[in-house]
Amino acid sequence: MKNVLGAAIFAALIATTASAEDVKPMEVAFVDGTVEVSLTGKAGDAAEGRKVFANRKQGNCLACHTNADLSEESFHGEVGPPMDGVAGRWSEAELRGIVTNSKMMFEGTIMPAFYKDTGYTRPLDDFAGKSILTAQQVEDVVAYLMTLKEE
């Protein structure tokens, strides 16, 4: 009986691990610029997404976007649209698509693809074959953006 129970638990753990594998950058399924399915199979963490959004070495979103929620941060950019109320303008799938690779929705945009690891020239060899954000960081940023609603 112990062996049967142990085998069932082991099988369940393997199934959970296999299903929780992140979608690879070049395997992301875009539909008209949107990404309907989570890249990780897990909910994003809005608090972590806020940190990534503000981090100048990760998302660096403030380089181009203003965001009243991060008024304590300096040097908000004005190149991209303001993030205030973004959750009322875009769906979760649309925001996931934009963060993953905005060029799939907006041809010619200067916004970088945050979850793409090939098809462009990286200025430093250390970054070749790597995406700017991980799949979980994309989900976290999307969860954070979904909190930015008009008041």
PyRosetta script that sets phi, psi and omega in degrees:
from pyrosetta import init, pose_from_sequence

init()
pose = pose_from_sequence("MKNVLGAAIFAALIATTASAEDVKPMEVAFVDGTVEVSLTGKAGDAAEGRKVFANRKQGNCLACHTNADLSEESFHGEVGPPMDGVAGRWSEAELRGIVTNSKMMFEGTIMPAFYKDTGYTRPLDDFAGKSILTAQQVEDVVAYLMTLKEE")
pose.set_psi(1, -41.1)
pose.set_omega(1, 179.0)
pose.set_phi(2, -59.7)
pose.set_psi(2, -43.2)
pose.set_omega(2, -178.9)
pose.set_phi(3, -64.5)
pose.set_psi(3, -39.0)
pose.set_omega(3, 179.1)
pose.set_phi(4, -65.4)
pose.set_psi(4, -45.1)
pose.set_omega(4, 179.0)
pose.set_phi(5, -64.8)
pose.set_psi(5, -44.0)
pose.set_omega(5, 178.4)
pose.set_phi(6, -61.4)
pose.set_psi(6, -42.1)
pose.set_omega(6, 178.8)
pose.set_phi(7, -65.5)
pose.set_psi(7, -38.4)
pose.set_omega(7, 179.0)
pose.set_phi(8, -65.9)
pose.set_psi(8, -42.5)
pose.set_omega(8, 178.3)
pose.set_phi(9, -64.4)
pose.set_psi(9, -44.2)
pose.set_omega(9, 178.8)
pose.set_phi(10, -60.5)
pose.set_psi(10, -44.1)
pose.set_omega(10, 178.9)
pose.set_phi(11, -63.1)
pose.set_psi(11, -40.1)
pose.set_omega(11, 179.0)
pose.set_phi(12, -64.9)
pose.set_psi(12, -40.5)
pose.set_omega(12, 178.1)
pose.set_phi(13, -63.7)
pose.set_psi(13, -43.0)
pose.set_omega(13, 178.3)
pose.set_phi(14, -63.5)
pose.set_psi(14, -43.9)
pose.set_omega(14, 179.7)
pose.set_phi(15, -62.1)
pose.set_psi(15, -41.0)
pose.set_omega(15, 179.3)
pose.set_phi(16, -65.0)
pose.set_psi(16, -43.9)
pose.set_omega(16, 179.7)
pose.set_phi(17, -63.5)
pose.set_psi(17, -44.0)
pose.set_omega(17, -178.3)
pose.set_phi(18, -64.9)
pose.set_psi(18, -40.2)
pose.set_omega(18, -177.8)
pose.set_phi(19, -75.9)
pose.set_psi(19, -19.1)
pose.set_omega(19, -177.6)
pose.set_phi(20, -91.7)
pose.set_psi(20, 5.7)
pose.set_omega(20, -179.4)
pose.set_phi(21, -68.6)
pose.set_psi(21, 136.7)
pose.set_omega(21, -179.0)
pose.set_phi(22, -67.6)
pose.set_psi(22, 147.3)
pose.set_omega(22, 171.9)
pose.set_phi(23, -70.1)
pose.set_psi(23, 130.2)
pose.set_omega(23, 179.5)
pose.set_phi(24, -71.3)
pose.set_psi(24, 150.7)
pose.set_omega(24, -176.9)
pose.set_phi(25, -51.2)
pose.set_psi(25, -43.0)
pose.set_omega(25, -176.4)
pose.set_phi(26, -85.4)
pose.set_psi(26, 1.0)
pose.set_omega(26, 177.8)
pose.set_phi(27, -106.0)
pose.set_psi(27, 5.0)
pose.set_omega(27, -179.8)
pose.set_phi(28, -65.9)
pose.set_psi(28, 131.5)
pose.set_omega(28, -179.5)
pose.set_phi(29, -94.8)
pose.set_psi(29, 112.0)
pose.set_omega(29, 177.7)
pose.set_phi(30, -98.8)
pose.set_psi(30, 138.6)
pose.set_omega(30, 173.5)
pose.set_phi(31, -127.4)
pose.set_psi(31, 106.0)
pose.set_omega(31, -176.7)
pose.set_phi(32, 52.3)
pose.set_psi(32, 40.6)
pose.set_omega(32, 177.8)
pose.set_phi(33, 86.9)
pose.set_psi(33, -11.2)
pose.set_omega(33, -179.1)
pose.set_phi(34, -94.4)
pose.set_psi(34, 158.2)
pose.set_omega(34, 173.1)
pose.set_phi(35, -126.2)
pose.set_psi(35, 102.4)
pose.set_omega(35, -173.2)
pose.set_phi(36, -71.4)
pose.set_psi(36, -32.5)
pose.set_omega(36, -171.7)
pose.set_phi(37, -104.1)
pose.set_psi(37, 138.5)
pose.set_omega(37, 176.0)
pose.set_phi(38, -53.6)
pose.set_psi(38, 142.4)
pose.set_omega(38, 178.6)
pose.set_phi(39, -75.9)
pose.set_psi(39, -15.5)
pose.set_omega(39, -175.4)
pose.set_phi(40, -120.6)
pose.set_psi(40, -17.6)
pose.set_omega(40, -173.9)
pose.set_phi(41, 80.1)
pose.set_psi(41, 3.5)
pose.set_omega(41, 179.1)
pose.set_phi(42, -121.8)
pose.set_psi(42, 154.1)
pose.set_omega(42, 175.5)
pose.set_phi(43, -68.7)
pose.set_psi(43, 146.4)
pose.set_omega(43, 175.4)
pose.set_phi(44, -76.6)
pose.set_psi(44, 158.8)
pose.set_omega(44, 178.5)
pose.set_phi(45, -106.0)
pose.set_psi(45, 109.0)
pose.set_omega(45, -175.3)
pose.set_phi(46, -60.5)
pose.set_psi(46, -37.2)
pose.set_omega(46, 179.5)
pose.set_phi(47, -64.8)
pose.set_psi(47, -41.2)
pose.set_omega(47, 176.6)
pose.set_phi(48, -68.0)
pose.set_psi(48, -38.7)
pose.set_omega(48, 178.7)
pose.set_phi(49, -62.2)
pose.set_psi(49, -37.3)
pose.set_omega(49, 177.1)
pose.set_phi(50, -61.8)
pose.set_psi(50, -41.1)
pose.set_omega(50, 178.3)
pose.set_phi(51, -64.0)
pose.set_psi(51, -44.6)
pose.set_omega(51, 179.4)
pose.set_phi(52, -63.4)
pose.set_psi(52, -44.3)
pose.set_omega(52, 179.7)
pose.set_phi(53, -55.1)
pose.set_psi(53, -42.8)
pose.set_omega(53, -176.1)
pose.set_phi(54, -84.8)
pose.set_psi(54, -18.7)
pose.set_omega(54, -174.6)
pose.set_phi(55, -71.6)
pose.set_psi(55, 120.4)
pose.set_omega(55, -177.5)
pose.set_phi(56, -69.1)
pose.set_psi(56, -15.5)
pose.set_omega(56, -180.0)
pose.set_phi(57, -104.7)
pose.set_psi(57, 0.7)
pose.set_omega(57, 177.5)
pose.set_phi(58, -119.3)
pose.set_psi(58, -99.6)
pose.set_omega(58, -178.7)
pose.set_phi(59, -66.5)
pose.set_psi(59, -43.3)
pose.set_omega(59, -177.6)
pose.set_phi(60, 52.4)
pose.set_psi(60, 34.7)
pose.set_omega(60, -176.8)
pose.set_phi(61, -63.0)
pose.set_psi(61, -30.9)
pose.set_omega(61, -178.9)
pose.set_phi(62, -69.7)
pose.set_psi(62, -11.9)
pose.set_omega(62, 176.7)
pose.set_phi(63, -64.3)
pose.set_psi(63, -27.6)
pose.set_omega(63, -177.1)
pose.set_phi(64, -120.1)
pose.set_psi(64, -23.8)
pose.set_omega(64, -172.8)
pose.set_phi(65, -117.0)
pose.set_psi(65, 141.0)
pose.set_omega(65, 168.7)
pose.set_phi(66, -84.9)
pose.set_psi(66, 153.8)
pose.set_omega(66, -178.0)
pose.set_phi(67, -159.0)
pose.set_psi(67, 104.4)
pose.set_omega(67, -177.6)
pose.set_phi(68, -59.3)
pose.set_psi(68, -28.2)
pose.set_omega(68, 179.2)
pose.set_phi(69, -64.0)
pose.set_psi(69, -22.1)
pose.set_omega(69, 179.8)
pose.set_phi(70, -114.2)
pose.set_psi(70, 41.2)
pose.set_omega(70, -177.0)
pose.set_phi(71, -63.2)
pose.set_psi(71, -20.3)
pose.set_omega(71, 177.9)
pose.set_phi(72, -71.6)
pose.set_psi(72, -17.7)
pose.set_omega(72, 178.1)
pose.set_phi(73, -86.7)
pose.set_psi(73, 143.8)
pose.set_omega(73, -179.8)
pose.set_phi(74, -95.1)
pose.set_psi(74, 167.2)
pose.set_omega(74, 172.8)
pose.set_phi(75, 61.6)
pose.set_psi(75, 58.2)
pose.set_omega(75, 173.3)
pose.set_phi(76, -76.4)
pose.set_psi(76, 136.7)
pose.set_omega(76, 178.9)
pose.set_phi(77, -84.3)
pose.set_psi(77, 166.0)
pose.set_omega(77, 179.3)
pose.set_phi(78, -129.3)
pose.set_psi(78, 20.0)
pose.set_omega(78, 179.4)
pose.set_phi(79, -78.4)
pose.set_psi(79, -45.6)
pose.set_omega(79, 179.6)
pose.set_phi(80, -94.8)
pose.set_psi(80, 171.7)
pose.set_omega(80, 179.9)
pose.set_phi(81, -67.7)
pose.set_psi(81, 153.7)
pose.set_omega(81, 175.7)
pose.set_phi(82, -62.5)
pose.set_psi(82, 147.5)
pose.set_omega(82, -179.9)
pose.set_phi(83, -88.9)
pose.set_psi(83, -11.3)
pose.set_omega(83, 178.2)
pose.set_phi(84, -57.9)
pose.set_psi(84, 124.1)
pose.set_omega(84, 178.5)
pose.set_phi(85, 75.0)
pose.set_psi(85, 14.7)
pose.set_omega(85, -176.1)
pose.set_phi(86, -60.6)
pose.set_psi(86, -30.5)
pose.set_omega(86, -179.8)
pose.set_phi(87, -68.3)
pose.set_psi(87, -20.1)
pose.set_omega(87, 176.0)
pose.set_phi(88, -86.3)
pose.set_psi(88, -14.9)
pose.set_omega(88, -179.2)
pose.set_phi(89, -98.8)
pose.set_psi(89, -26.9)
pose.set_omega(89, -175.6)
pose.set_phi(90, -131.9)
pose.set_psi(90, 148.6)
pose.set_omega(90, 175.2)
pose.set_phi(91, -81.2)
pose.set_psi(91, 169.0)
pose.set_omega(91, 176.8)
pose.set_phi(92, -59.2)
pose.set_psi(92, -43.6)
pose.set_omega(92, 179.8)
pose.set_phi(93, -63.7)
pose.set_psi(93, -39.4)
pose.set_omega(93, 177.9)
pose.set_phi(94, -66.2)
pose.set_psi(94, -44.3)
pose.set_omega(94, 179.0)
pose.set_phi(95, -64.1)
pose.set_psi(95, -38.9)
pose.set_omega(95, 177.6)
pose.set_phi(96, -62.5)
pose.set_psi(96, -41.2)
pose.set_omega(96, 178.0)
pose.set_phi(97, -64.8)
pose.set_psi(97, -42.2)
pose.set_omega(97, -179.2)
pose.set_phi(98, -65.0)
pose.set_psi(98, -44.7)
pose.set_omega(98, -179.6)
pose.set_phi(99, -69.2)
pose.set_psi(99, -40.2)
pose.set_omega(99, -179.0)
pose.set_phi(100, -63.0)
pose.set_psi(100, -54.9)
pose.set_omega(100, 179.3)
pose.set_phi(101, -160.4)
pose.set_psi(101, 91.9)
pose.set_omega(101, -175.3)
pose.set_phi(102, -60.8)
pose.set_psi(102, -22.6)
pose.set_omega(102, -179.2)
pose.set_phi(103, -66.8)
pose.set_psi(103, -17.7)
pose.set_omega(103, 177.5)
pose.set_phi(104, -74.9)
pose.set_psi(104, -19.9)
pose.set_omega(104, 178.9)
pose.set_phi(105, -108.4)
pose.set_psi(105, -37.0)
pose.set_omega(105, -175.8)
pose.set_phi(106, -123.3)
pose.set_psi(106, 89.9)
pose.set_omega(106, -179.7)
pose.set_phi(107, -58.6)
pose.set_psi(107, 132.3)
pose.set_omega(107, 177.0)
pose.set_phi(108, 87.3)
pose.set_psi(108, -1.0)
pose.set_omega(108, 179.1)
pose.set_phi(109, -64.2)
pose.set_psi(109, 152.5)
pose.set_omega(109, 175.8)
pose.set_phi(110, -91.5)
pose.set_psi(110, -3.9)
pose.set_omega(110, 177.7)
pose.set_phi(111, -65.1)
pose.set_psi(111, 131.8)
pose.set_omega(111, -179.3)
pose.set_phi(112, -72.0)
pose.set_psi(112, 159.0)
pose.set_omega(112, 171.6)
pose.set_phi(113, -83.5)
pose.set_psi(113, 116.5)
pose.set_omega(113, -175.7)
pose.set_phi(114, -84.9)
pose.set_psi(114, -15.5)
pose.set_omega(114, 179.3)
pose.set_phi(115, -132.5)
pose.set_psi(115, 69.4)
pose.set_omega(115, 178.9)
pose.set_phi(116, -146.3)
pose.set_psi(116, 137.0)
pose.set_omega(116, -176.8)
pose.set_phi(117, -123.8)
pose.set_psi(117, 2.1)
pose.set_omega(117, 177.2)
pose.set_phi(118, -145.1)
pose.set_psi(118, 167.8)
pose.set_omega(118, 174.1)
pose.set_phi(119, 91.9)
pose.set_psi(119, 13.0)
pose.set_omega(119, 176.8)
pose.set_phi(120, -151.5)
pose.set_psi(120, 166.5)
pose.set_omega(120, 179.2)
pose.set_phi(121, -93.1)
pose.set_psi(121, 125.3)
pose.set_omega(121, 176.2)
pose.set_phi(122, -95.0)
pose.set_psi(122, 134.4)
pose.set_omega(122, -177.7)
pose.set_phi(123, -68.1)
pose.set_psi(123, -24.7)
pose.set_omega(123, 179.7)
pose.set_phi(124, -122.8)
pose.set_psi(124, 134.0)
pose.set_omega(124, -179.5)
pose.set_phi(125, -57.8)
pose.set_psi(125, -31.2)
pose.set_omega(125, -179.7)
pose.set_phi(126, -59.6)
pose.set_psi(126, -22.7)
pose.set_omega(126, -177.0)
pose.set_phi(127, -101.2)
pose.set_psi(127, -3.7)
pose.set_omega(127, -179.6)
pose.set_phi(128, -60.5)
pose.set_psi(128, 134.1)
pose.set_omega(128, 177.8)
pose.set_phi(129, 75.8)
pose.set_psi(129, 11.9)
pose.set_omega(129, -179.6)
pose.set_phi(130, -120.8)
pose.set_psi(130, 148.3)
pose.set_omega(130, 174.1)
pose.set_phi(131, -89.9)
pose.set_psi(131, 160.2)
pose.set_omega(131, 179.6)
pose.set_phi(132, -67.0)
pose.set_psi(132, -45.3)
pose.set_omega(132, 178.4)
pose.set_phi(133, -116.1)
pose.set_psi(133, 156.8)
pose.set_omega(133, 172.0)
pose.set_phi(134, -80.8)
pose.set_psi(134, 168.0)
pose.set_omega(134, 176.9)
pose.set_phi(135, -59.3)
pose.set_psi(135, -41.5)
pose.set_omega(135, -179.6)
pose.set_phi(136, -67.7)
pose.set_psi(136, -37.1)
pose.set_omega(136, 177.3)
pose.set_phi(137, -64.3)
pose.set_psi(137, -37.7)
pose.set_omega(137, 175.4)
pose.set_phi(138, -60.6)
pose.set_psi(138, -47.5)
pose.set_omega(138, 179.4)
pose.set_phi(139, -62.0)
pose.set_psi(139, -37.5)
pose.set_omega(139, 178.7)
pose.set_phi(140, -66.3)
pose.set_psi(140, -44.8)
pose.set_omega(140, 179.1)
pose.set_phi(141, -63.2)
pose.set_psi(141, -42.1)
pose.set_omega(141, 178.8)
pose.set_phi(142, -62.2)
pose.set_psi(142, -43.3)
pose.set_omega(142, 177.8)
pose.set_phi(143, -60.2)
pose.set_psi(143, -41.1)
pose.set_omega(143, 177.4)
pose.set_phi(144, -64.7)
pose.set_psi(144, -47.2)
pose.set_omega(144, -179.5)
pose.set_phi(145, -59.7)
pose.set_psi(145, -34.0)
pose.set_omega(145, 179.3)
pose.set_phi(146, -67.8)
pose.set_psi(146, -13.4)
pose.set_omega(146, 176.3)
pose.set_phi(147, -87.0)
pose.set_psi(147, -11.5)
pose.set_omega(147, -175.4)
pose.set_phi(148, -88.4)
pose.set_psi(148, 85.6)
pose.set_omega(148, -178.2)
pose.set_phi(149, -111.3)
pose.set_psi(149, 154.6)
pose.set_omega(149, 175.9)
pose.set_phi(150, -63.7)
pose.set_psi(150, 142.6)
pose.set_omega(150, -179.8)
pose.set_phi(151, -98.6)
pose.dump_pdb("model.pdb")
